[in-house]
Amino acid sequence: GIHNVQQDLVIAATPGAAYESIYYLYIYGGVETLGENGQLNVGNDFSLGQYAKGVFIQEQGSVNVDNELRVGDEATGTGEYYLGYSDYYRPFRPGFPLTPSIAPGVIQSVREYIGFDGTGYFLHNHGDNIVIADMSIGHNEGSNGTYDLDVPPCIRGVQYCSPVKLEVGGYLRVGNAGTGTFNQSSGDVYVGANAGEGLTVQYQPQAVGETAKVMAQQLVSSYNMSGGTLTVGQVERDGEGNEVSFTPAQIVNNGLFNIHDGGTEAEPILVRGDIINNKEFSVTNANVRFDGSFTNNGAFHSDPSTMHFTNLYIGADGYLAGQAGDAYQLSGNFSNESTQNTLWQTRNAQLIFEDAVMSHQLLVNSLDDGPVITAYDDNFAWG
């Protein structure tokens, strides 16, 4: 059925409650069932886990929030949102799988906070999460948020073979003033960057005092990717939904960005957007394509992986640390202005320019120490 809440919807509003408040949108028996193929409309804010622990499980149907979804609202609150299949609480049929006929659920909100002042968790393994404006994971100081985009293999039925999507119209911050973690093993993430800002891992505000900046720099938020696609920028489509143009926006990493254990030469992990790495970026046992420019002002570690770049720029404080079996493949230009020669390790890695027809620019920062083997030491050498 259709359930309308005219103003705010608050779950777990009792401070210090020793019980969990659990709500369902479609379930095989349970507590506070909102109905098969149900629809929940919230007229203002949806606070999940306001002062205590609140859980919302949406296996199907639609949730429409006219303003903000806050998962883990106040400092004492813990919220958990499950979009898709969940074994969290099935007292009548524990472990009962979804049937192949079950359609994916959809949640839409204007803004979404996973860990607003408290602790928030969002598991997304089926259906679509649509955020019209901005999304923040670990929003305020002291908060902690985690988002898992984790689609199981098609072992429980064809429902897991359908596309799974997170779409954010504005910016996505993984770690705003708190600590955020985003884990993506599959599915598609789109960040539209309508106001200019795209994806930021550990946002560091510029127009605040030095104390706040120092505190932000001490936080460690991360984006961990082992499959799927990440698109940050404006995508223009025709009337049939086909992409006709893409304008990249920035992916700024001030924390940890890890790509690991995924992708093949035929189907690499795809990251679309102009990347600026200011802290630590790692690629481990993966095949990844960066569709956009990559500016590295921090640490870039690889072992052993194949990385496809368009243009790769290394700033003065940046360096590459590769191992045997690593291939840095470029279709554009490579510019190295690094001064970190003692940290640079690519002596056993390969630098490959993919297109033999077009011209490439190669700028190195090595010294000519003569035709001796020791000239390669601490001198930005490639294998």
C-alpha positions in Angstrom: 0.0 0.0 0.0 0.9 3.7 0.0 2.0 5.3 3.3 2.2 9.0 3.6 4.0 10.9 6.4 3.2 14.6 6.0 6.2 16.0 8.0 9.2 14.2 9.5 9.6 10.5 9.9 11.7 9.6 13.0 12.8 6.1 13.9 14.6 5.4 17.3 13.8 8.7 18.9 14.1 7.5 22.5 17.6 8.4 24.0 19.3 5.4 25.6 16.8 2.8 24.4 18.0 -0.7 24.9 16.1 -2.1 22.0 16.3 -1.8 18.2 13.6 -0.2 16.1 13.2 -2.2 13.0 11.0 -1.3 10.0 10.4 -3.1 6.7 9.3 -2.2 3.3 8.3 -5.6 2.0 9.2 -8.7 4.0 7.9 -12.2 4.6 6.5 -11.5 8.0 8.1 -9.3 10.6 7.7 -6.1 12.5 6.1 -2.9 11.2 5.7 -4.3 7.7 4.9 -1.5 5.2 3.5 -3.8 2.6 4.4 -5.8 -0.5 5.3 -3.4 -3.4 4.7 -0.7 -0.9 5.4 3.0 -1.2 6.5 5.3 1.6 6.3 9.1 1.1 8.0 11.4 3.6 7.0 15.0 3.5 10.1 16.4 5.0 13.1 14.7 6.7 13.6 10.9 7.4 15.7 10.5 10.6 16.8 6.8 11.0 18.5 6.2 14.3 17.9 9.6 15.8 19.0 9.0 19.4 19.1 5.2 19.6 19.5 2.3 17.1 17.1 2.3 14.1 17.0 -0.2 11.2 15.1 0.2 7.9 15.0 -2.7 5.4 13.8 -2.0 1.9 13.7 -5.1 -0.2 11.3 -3.7 -2.7 8.9 -0.8 -3.3 9.8 2.9 -3.3 10.7 5.4 -0.6 10.4 9.1 -1.5 11.9 11.7 0.9 11.1 15.3 0.1 14.1 16.6 2.0 16.9 14.9 3.9 17.6 11.2 4.7 19.8 11.1 7.9 21.1 7.7 8.8 22.6 7.9 12.3 21.2 11.4 13.1 22.3 12.6 16.5 25.6 11.8 18.3 24.0 8.9 20.2 22.1 7.6 17.3 22.9 4.6 15.1 21.1 4.0 11.8 21.2 1.1 9.4 19.5 1.2 6.0 19.4 -2.0 3.9 18.4 -1.5 0.2 18.0 -5.0 -1.2 18.4 -8.4 0.2 19.2 -8.7 3.9 19.6 -11.5 6.4 19.5 -8.9 9.2 16.2 -9.9 10.7 14.0 -12.7 9.4 12.4 -14.3 12.4 9.8 -16.2 10.4 11.9 -17.4 7.4 15.5 -16.9 8.3 17.7 -16.9 5.3 14.8 -17.2 2.9 16.0 -16.0 -0.5 14.3 -13.5 -2.7 12.3 -14.9 -5.6 13.4 -14.1 -9.2 10.2 -12.1 -9.7 11.0 -9.5 -7.1 11.6 -6.1 -8.7 14.3 -3.8 -7.3 13.5 -1.1 -4.8 14.1 2.6 -5.2 14.8 5.3 -2.7 14.9 9.0 -3.7 15.8 11.9 -1.4 17.0 15.5 -1.9 20.1 15.1 0.4 21.5 12.0 2.1 23.7 11.8 5.1 25.2 8.4 6.2 26.4 9.3 9.7 25.1 12.9 10.3 26.2 13.4 13.9 26.1 9.7 14.8 27.0 6.4 13.2 25.4 5.4 9.9 25.5 2.4 7.7 23.9 1.8 4.3 24.0 -1.6 2.5 23.0 -1.3 -1.1 22.9 -4.6 -3.0 19.8 -4.3 -5.2 17.8 -1.4 -6.7 18.6 2.3 -7.1 19.5 5.0 -4.6 18.7 8.5 -6.2 20.0 11.6 -4.4 18.8 14.8 -6.2 21.4 17.1 -4.6 24.3 16.2 -2.3 25.4 13.1 -0.3 27.8 13.1 2.6 29.2 10.1 4.5 30.6 11.0 7.9 29.1 14.5 7.8 29.7 16.3 11.1 32.7 16.2 13.5 32.7 12.9 15.4 30.4 11.1 13.0 31.1 7.9 11.2 29.5 6.6 8.1 29.9 3.6 5.8 28.3 2.8 2.4 28.6 -0.7 1.0 27.7 -1.1 -2.7 28.0 -4.8 -2.7 26.0 -6.8 -5.3 26.2 -10.6 -4.7 26.7 -12.9 -7.7 23.6 -14.2 -9.5 23.2 -17.2 -7.3 19.8 -16.4 -5.7 18.0 -15.7 -8.9 17.9 -13.2 -11.7 17.0 -10.3 -9.5 20.7 -9.8 -8.8 21.5 -9.6 -12.5 19.7 -6.3 -12.9 21.8 -3.0 -12.8 22.4 -1.5 -9.4 22.9 2.2 -9.2 23.8 5.1 -6.9 23.1 8.4 -8.5 24.1 11.7 -6.9 23.1 14.9 -8.6 25.5 17.2 -6.8 28.6 16.3 -4.8 29.6 13.2 -2.9 31.8 13.6 0.1 33.3 10.5 1.7 34.3 12.0 5.0 33.1 15.6 5.4 34.0 16.7 8.9 33.8 13.1 10.2 35.1 9.7 9.0 33.6 8.1 5.9 34.1 4.8 4.1 32.7 3.8 0.7 33.1 0.2 -0.5 32.2 -0.6 -4.1 32.6 -4.1 -5.3 30.2 -3.8 -8.3 27.3 -1.6 -9.6 27.4 1.9 -11.0 28.1 5.2 -9.2 27.2 8.5 -10.9 28.1 11.8 -9.4 26.7 14.7 -11.5 28.6 17.5 -9.9 25.8 20.0 -10.7 27.4 22.8 -8.7 30.9 22.0 -9.8 32.2 19.8 -6.9 32.4 16.1 -7.7 33.6 13.4 -5.5 35.9 14.2 -2.5 37.5 11.7 -0.2 38.1 13.4 3.1 36.9 16.9 2.4 39.1 19.6 3.8 37.3 23.0 4.1 39.2 26.0 3.0 37.2 28.8 4.6 37.5 27.8 8.2 40.1 28.2 11.0 43.4 26.4 11.1 42.2 24.2 13.9 39.5 22.7 11.8 41.8 22.2 8.9 44.3 20.3 11.1 41.5 18.1 12.5 40.3 17.3 9.0 43.8 16.3 7.9 44.0 13.9 10.8 40.9 12.0 9.7 41.4 9.0 7.4 38.4 8.3 5.1 38.6 5.9 2.2 37.0 4.9 -1.1 37.6 1.2 -1.8 36.8 -0.2 -5.2 37.0 -3.7 -6.5 34.5 -3.6 -9.4 31.9 -1.6 -11.2 32.1 1.9 -12.6 32.6 5.3 -11.1 31.5 8.3 -13.2 32.0 11.8 -11.9 30.8 14.6 -14.3 28.0 15.6 -16.6 26.7 13.0 -18.9 24.5 14.1 -21.8 22.1 11.5 -23.3 19.9 11.3 -26.3 16.2 10.5 -26.3 16.9 6.8 -26.1 19.2 7.1 -23.1 22.4 6.7 -25.0 25.4 8.8 -23.9 26.4 11.4 -26.5 28.9 13.4 -24.4 30.7 13.4 -21.1 32.2 16.4 -19.3 34.4 15.2 -16.4 34.4 16.7 -12.9 37.1 16.4 -10.2 37.7 13.4 -8.0 39.8 14.8 -5.2 41.5 12.4 -2.8 42.7 13.7 0.6 42.4 10.3 2.3 42.8 6.8 0.9 41.6 5.6 -2.5 42.1 1.8 -3.0 41.4 -0.1 -6.1 42.0 -3.8 -5.6 41.3 -7.4 -6.8 39.2 -6.7 -9.8 38.9 -5.9 -13.5 40.3 -7.7 -16.6 41.9 -6.4 -19.8 38.6 -6.9 -21.6 36.5 -5.3 -18.8 38.7 -3.1 -16.5 37.4 -1.3 -13.5 36.3 2.1 -15.0 36.9 5.4 -13.2 35.7 8.5 -15.2 36.6 11.9 -14.0 39.7 14.1 -13.5 41.6 12.8 -10.5 43.7 14.8 -8.1 45.4 12.7 -5.5 46.8 14.6 -2.6 47.4 11.8 -0.2 47.5 8.0 -0.9 46.2 6.1 -3.9 46.8 2.4 -4.4 46.0 -0.2 -7.1 46.6 -3.8 -6.1 46.0 -6.9 -8.3 43.7 -5.0 -10.6 43.1 -3.8 -14.1 41.8 -0.2 -14.1 41.1 2.5 -16.7 41.2 6.1 -15.7 39.1 8.0 -18.2 40.3 11.6 -17.5 43.4 13.3 -16.4 45.3 12.0 -13.4 47.3 14.5 -11.2 49.3 12.8 -8.5 50.5 15.1 -5.7 50.9 12.3 -3.1 51.7 8.6 -3.0 50.6 6.2 -5.7 51.3 2.5 -5.0 50.8 -0.4 -7.4 51.5 -4.1 -7.1 51.0 -5.9 -9.6 48.5 -4.2 -11.8 47.7 -2.7 -15.2 46.7 0.9 -15.2 45.4 2.7 -18.3 45.8 6.5 -18.1 45.0 9.3 -20.5 47.3 12.0 -19.2 49.4 11.4 -16.1 51.0 14.4 -14.2 53.2 14.0 -11.2 53.6 17.1 -9.0 56.6 18.1 -6.9 55.4 16.2 -3.8 54.1 13.2 -5.7 55.7 9.8 -6.5 55.0 6.4 -8.0 55.9 3.2 -6.2 55.5 0.3 -8.5 56.6 -3.3 -8.5 57.5 -6.0 -11.1 54.4 -6.8 -13.1 53.1 -3.3 -13.1 52.2 -1.7 -16.4 51.5 2.1 -16.6 49.8 2.5 -20.0 49.2 5.9 -21.4 47.2 7.1 -24.4 48.2 10.7 -23.8 51.1 12.4 -22.1 53.3 11.8 -19.1 54.8 14.6 -17.1 57.0 14.1 -14.1 57.9 17.1 -11.9 58.5 15.1 -8.8 61.3 15.9 -6.4 60.7 12.7 -4.4 63.5 10.6 -6.1 64.2 8.6 -2.9 60.6 7.5 -2.7 60.1 6.9 -6.4 60.2 3.1 -7.3 59.4 2.2 -10.9 62.7 0.5 -11.8 60.8 -2.9 -12.2 57.6 -1.4 -13.7 56.8 -0.7 -17.3 55.9 2.7 -18.9 53.9 2.1 -22.1 52.5 4.5 -24.6 49.5 2.8 -26.1 48.9 4.7 -29.4 51.8 4.5 -31.8 50.2 6.8 -34.3 49.6 9.9 -32.3 52.4 11.9 -30.7 53.0 11.9 -27.0 54.8 14.3 -24.6 57.2 12.8 -22.1 58.7 15.0 -19.4 61.1 13.4 -17.0 63.0 14.8 -14.0 66.0 12.5 -14.1 69.7 13.5 -13.9 72.3 12.4 -16.4 74.7 10.5 -14.2 76.5 8.8 -17.1 76.5 5.3 -18.6 76.9 3.4 -15.3 74.4 1.1 -13.5 74.3 3.3 -10.4 72.9 6.1 -12.5 69.5 4.4 -12.2 69.5 4.6 -8.4 67.0 7.2 -6.9 66.7 8.7 -10.4 63.1 8.0 -11.5 64.2 5.0 -13.6 61.8 2.6 -15.4 62.2 -1.1 -16.0 
